[in-house]
Amino acid sequence: MNTKTKHPSWVRHLDGIADELMRLSIICKLRLKDPGVIDRILKNDESVCGSPNPAGFRKLRGLVVATYSSLNLAIDRIGPEETKMITDAIIERLDRLRSIGGTAGPDSAGSTRHTAD
């Protein structure tokens, strides 16, 4: 993914979180973008998983909570527009990857290197 930004460290940070969220969602057999899934995760409802995986669910839930903190910090530090641009690019990359049945990681769907202005 190539995202032009003045904040490549935020791109790397948020991209890493997104990759791990995707990996854990695959392990837990759920789709984070499905309606109500995030709420059920935050409410500690393990039955949202397609198959039982208590350890995976705990990690996923912890990362979902941490994601909100990271996004709020990014908004405070680099602004809502820049944060949205970064997250939109990440979501587009992960949607494309998921549609072809791939997994997240630095070697999947091309380079995860980012360029600055």
C-alpha positions in Angstrom: 0.0 0.0 0.0 1.3 3.4 -0.9 -0.1 6.2 1.1 1.3 9.7 0.7 1.3 11.4 4.0 3.4 13.6 6.2 3.0 11.0 9.0 4.5 7.7 7.8 4.9 6.5 11.4 1.1 6.8 11.9 0.6 4.8 8.7 2.9 2.0 9.9 1.3 2.0 13.4 -2.3 1.9 12.2 -1.5 -0.5 9.3 0.1 -2.9 11.8 -3.0 -2.8 14.0 -5.3 -3.4 11.0 -3.2 -6.4 9.9 -3.4 -7.9 13.4 -7.2 -7.2 13.6 -7.6 -9.0 10.2 -5.5 -11.9 11.3 -7.4 -12.3 14.6 -10.8 -11.9 12.9 -9.8 -14.8 10.5 -8.7 -16.9 13.5 -12.0 -16.2 15.3 -14.0 -16.7 12.1 -15.9 -13.4 12.1 -16.2 -10.3 10.0 -15.5 -7.1 11.8 -17.5 -5.0 9.3 -20.7 -7.0 9.8 -23.4 -5.0 11.7 -23.1 -5.4 15.5 -19.9 -7.4 15.5 -17.7 -4.7 17.1 -20.4 -4.0 19.8 -20.6 -7.7 20.6 -16.8 -7.9 20.9 -16.7 -4.9 23.2 -19.5 -6.5 25.3 -17.2 -9.5 25.6 -19.6 -11.8 23.7 -17.4 -14.7 22.6 -20.4 -16.3 20.8 -19.8 -13.7 18.0 -16.9 -16.0 16.9 -17.7 -18.6 14.2 -15.8 -21.2 16.3 -14.7 -21.2 19.9 -11.3 -19.6 20.4 -11.1 -18.0 23.9 -7.5 -17.0 23.6 -8.0 -15.5 20.1 -11.1 -13.7 21.2 -9.3 -12.1 24.3 -6.5 -10.9 22.0 -9.1 -9.5 19.5 -11.1 -7.8 22.1 -8.0 -6.2 23.6 -6.9 -5.0 20.2 -10.3 -3.6 19.4 -10.2 -1.5 22.6 -6.6 -0.4 21.9 -7.6 0.5 18.3 -10.0 3.1 19.6 -7.3 4.6 21.8 -4.9 4.7 18.8 -7.4 6.3 16.5 -8.3 9.0 19.1 -4.6 9.7 19.6 -4.0 9.9 15.9 -6.9 12.4 15.5 -5.5 14.5 18.3 -2.0 14.4 16.9 -2.4 14.6 13.1 -6.0 15.7 12.7 -9.2 14.0 11.6 -8.7 14.5 7.9 -5.2 12.9 7.8 -6.4 10.0 10.1 -9.3 9.4 7.8 -7.1 9.4 4.7 -4.8 6.8 6.3 -7.6 4.6 7.6 -9.5 4.7 4.3 -6.4 3.5 2.5 -5.9 0.7 5.0 -9.5 -0.4 4.8 -9.4 -0.4 1.0 -6.2 -2.6 1.1 -7.7 -5.0 3.6 -11.0 -5.2 1.7 -9.1 -6.0 -1.5 -7.0 -8.6 0.3 -9.9 -10.2 2.0 -11.9 -10.4 -1.3 -9.2 -12.5 -2.9 -8.9 -14.7 0.2 -5.5 -13.4 1.4 -4.1 -12.8 4.8 -2.6 -9.6 6.2 1.1 -9.1 6.6 4.1 -7.2 5.1 4.4 -9.6 2.2 0.7 -9.8 1.3 -0.9 -7.7 -1.4 2.3 -6.0 -2.3 4.4 -3.7 -0.3 3.3 -2.1 2.9 6.0 0.6 2.5 4.7 4.1 2.7 5.9 7.3 1.2 5.9 10.8 2.7 5.3 14.1 0.9 
